Amino acid sequence: MAMLWASPALVLAQAPAGSDDAGLVLRASPRLQESLSSEQRGKMPVYLEGDELTGQTADMTTVTGNASLRRADTMIRADRLRFYEPSNTAYADGNVHINRAGSVFDGTELQMQLDSNEGFFKDANYRLLPNNGYGVASRVDFIDRERSVVHDGTYTTCQRDDEASWQPDWIIRAEKISIDNLEEVGVAENGVLEFKGVPIIPIPKMSFPLSEKRKSGLLPPTMSLDSDSGFTYAQPYYWNIAPNRDATITPTAMVKRGLALGGEFRYLEPTYSGTLAGLYMPGDRLRDRDRWSWLWMHNGSLDTPIGGLGLNINAKRVSDSDYWRDFQGNSYKLNERLLNSEASASWSRDDHSLLLRAQKWQTLQDPLSPIVPPYDRMPQLQYRYTPQNLPLGLEGSIEADATRFRADTSLLNQPNADRGYIQAELSRPFIAPQGYITPKLMLNTRHYNFDNSGLATVSSASITVPTVSLDSGLTFERSTRLFGRNLIQTLEPRAFYTYTPYRDQSMIPVYDTAPYDFSFATIFSSNSFSGYDRIADNNMLTVGATTRFLDAETGAEAARFGIAQRLRFSDQRVVMPNASSVEERWSDIMLGAGINWTPKWGFDTTVQFNPDSGRSVRSTMQARYKPGDYKTLALAYRYQAQNSEQMDLGWQWPVNEIFGSGGKKAKGEGRWYTVGRLNYSMRDKKLVDSVVGVEYAGCCWSSRIVLQRLQNSLVQSNTKLLFQMEFTGLTKLTLGADPLASMRENVPGYQSLPSGNGAAVPSRFSNYD
């Protein structure tokens, strides 16, 4: 075995003993360097090793038999290797192997200049470190350290298995494939994409990523077919403006409707971030008019010597009331019928905070299902003081608000107004391990100035309402054992009393107030309304109890059961406009249960039970079963008396396990899955919404097809066929809106299938020679 060490300037054996150049001094390094600069690499020595070494110093050196050359992060092995020291050029032939910082090449003949990394490789097999992509080529030209060109070659990310007959599921065959590791992108020219041995897409020129790094260029097109737009083709272009800014521009053609142009711009700074997006469609043939939408979302915060400052903007607008049903595939929830636009500036310091807000709504009306538009706040100014260190254990807060409410008075039949209120709270919690008791005093005072539209009976009104409440609860615990499991059972009774005297508020219109939904979250509240235009005259006691079963070792909740009911001692006379006084003494009973005995099973239910009729007024039941990854089953039942009754079924499951042939586990590749959600109205005896599809996860590709039918009005629905094929590390081919987004939104517990096992390896040392 012969070995030689050399540098561009000297050979170690020539250095005189005792000189400054007697040799390298080894120094400890805290880490291995992941990357080296050109200057560092140029100063590093060259190591030659083999069975036989011949040649002359500072000239040509020939190594035969197990020959190898190493310099920095480049390693060359071959049957025969020649190194010409004056130009730092290596020549190798016979079973040549080269490792360049983790990317490896094997072939028959190599020539490489080690300083510039320029050279060529014949009859090569290659594997790229960033994404584990690989292929074969008649020749590979090394342009420089980061760039190379594959001639008459192939490329794929499918990973070989142990079967002799294995072939990659997809592969690119091209005359030329350019690899740029600096930009982390590849470009194939004059080629074809083959799937399962069948050419499916010609490739005049196509770029593909070598990592998750963003890059400018055309994104995969989206094609769709639905009942409203016909065939649709959208071709997005992504512009990577800067590391903290990007944009996507998407021209779209709809056969039945015309052309549209959409765009999105995103920005990210240390103290603020946001998104601007919009769409314009001239002369939409579906509605015979121009269609458009835009939005601006901005969030900013800044710490200053005077306190924290914030600026938040969430603005949305569309062209017309039919936009929500005609553009259901849009992002940012522009298909909602109530579009909120608001901007707020905030300040906070210590116990004080200040908010200035302007809010305006756009209501998209459906003649068959009209919506009462909410009031705009133009503007609102709110101050809040929450002292943290009050004496004697007291807790308190003061909130002051001034708001100008504006809306179309012809639609609401009540005057616009300016409202100001002050609400103060003071409480003293007494807390112990076995329970708590919290007395609280609240005072709300309001003043209104009404406009002179002729709808107001008075020009102004003022009212002050006090409230006292007493909240209390106890906690009991005991050890128990059920079904062979050690548990801790708790019993948590609670009693809440509140009293608010009657103040006539019937002359005051309603601007931001609505009755609370009757639930466990609101049954223990002191007011029956949200907002500040109604403070209910309550004299009532709410009692309830909850028992929980907790795992004795982990504390996880295995089961929960609860009950609560209100008792009124007097009628509630403060009500919403045109509503009757509440005269019942006992409210409906709230019943709730949750069972999570094992991670696989879950059950939750809430029932509002009327003891007078002996029937449920409203109930919700949900059950789920999730025995493993990519396996979920969810069933829900929702009932509201004289209104609706619906069943909801959602699932994701391996197809072969449905028919009893379990085979491999549900993880990994080579499996078909069925996925979907069905929402059925028992009252109308019909499907309301349905999403049904199948998916396949391959080793380096996945595919999914989904049929989606969603109700977009009382009498209309929209049906779409969604298809997508994803080639791992290459591209996605999509027909219709993104089926992944549809399944994530509609199927409870849905998990995206694995995209393949060709994961990128971040370190060059993982392929170290």
Disulfide bonds with the S-S distance in Angstrom:
Cys158-Cys700 1.78
